[in-house]
Amino acid sequence: MKDNILTIREVAAMLKLTEKTAYRLVSSGELPGFKVGGSWRFRLSEIEKWIKEQEKKCLN
């Protein structure tokens, strides 16, 4: 089964960012995420949607 919820480490690796940059993006509200027990979690579908939005911004 495909894992639909990602950790900050997994998102950082997926986006080829440092964890520090991923924390900064999610803390500022730029990257969609939510906290569970004080730890950031991310829906894979929301991250994929965010990537597509970022690609569109680059094309404009």
One Martini backbone bead per residue (centre of mass of N, CA, C, O) as a GRO file, in nm:
protein
   60
    1MET     BB    1   0.098   0.035   0.020
    2LYS     BB    2   0.061   0.363  -0.003
    3ASP     BB    3   0.207   0.641   0.140
    4ASN     BB    4   0.018   0.939   0.237
    5ILE     BB    5   0.209   1.002   0.484
    6LEU     BB    6   0.451   1.248   0.571
    7THR     BB    7   0.749   1.356   0.663
    8ILE     BB    8   0.982   1.595   0.674
    9ARG     BB    9   1.207   1.416   0.561
   10GLU     BB   10   1.051   1.311   0.310
   11VAL     BB   11   0.988   1.587   0.186
   12ALA     BB   12   1.275   1.689   0.161
   13ALA     BB   13   1.369   1.459  -0.025
   14MET     BB   14   1.158   1.496  -0.250
   15LEU     BB   15   1.255   1.819  -0.285
   16LYS     BB   16   1.557   1.861  -0.228
   17LEU     BB   17   1.589   1.945   0.082
   18THR     BB   18   1.624   2.072   0.365
   19GLU     BB   19   1.480   2.056   0.666
   20LYS     BB   20   1.498   2.357   0.728
   21THR     BB   21   1.346   2.452   0.474
   22ALA     BB   22   1.086   2.292   0.525
   23TYR     BB   23   1.019   2.430   0.793
   24ARG     BB   24   0.999   2.716   0.682
   25LEU     BB   25   0.770   2.665   0.474
   26VAL     BB   26   0.556   2.552   0.677
   27SER     BB   27   0.562   2.786   0.888
   28SER     BB   28   0.475   3.008   0.657
   29GLY     BB   29   0.255   2.842   0.458
   30GLU     BB   30   0.373   2.736   0.178
   31LEU     BB   31   0.354   2.449   0.298
   32PRO     BB   32   0.153   2.176   0.326
   33GLY     BB   33   0.050   2.114   0.670
   34PHE     BB   34   0.057   1.914   0.982
   35LYS     BB   35   0.002   1.846   1.321
   36VAL     BB   36   0.136   1.569   1.528
   37GLY     BB   37   0.245   1.593   1.829
   38GLY     BB   38   0.455   1.828   1.704
   39SER     BB   39   0.455   1.697   1.418
   40TRP     BB   40   0.508   1.698   1.092
   41ARG     BB   41   0.266   1.655   0.826
   42PHE     BB   42   0.193   1.498   0.495
   43ARG     BB   43   0.020   1.501   0.205
   44LEU     BB   44   0.089   1.378  -0.093
   45SER     BB   45  -0.132   1.523  -0.261
   46GLU     BB   46  -0.051   1.815  -0.163
   47ILE     BB   47   0.239   1.811  -0.264
   48GLU     BB   48   0.176   1.759  -0.562
   49LYS     BB   49   0.005   2.014  -0.594
   50TRP     BB   50   0.228   2.217  -0.513
   51ILE     BB   51   0.422   2.150  -0.740
   52LYS     BB   52   0.236   2.234  -0.973
   53GLU     BB   53   0.212   2.531  -0.880
   54GLN     BB   54   0.516   2.595  -0.903
   55GLU     BB   55   0.541   2.536  -1.205
   56LYS     BB   56   0.342   2.755  -1.299
   57LYS     BB   57   0.501   2.999  -1.185
   58CYS     BB   58   0.754   2.950  -1.373
   59LEU     BB   59   0.590   2.995  -1.652
   60ASN     BB   60   0.498   3.311  -1.591
   0.00000   0.00000   0.00000
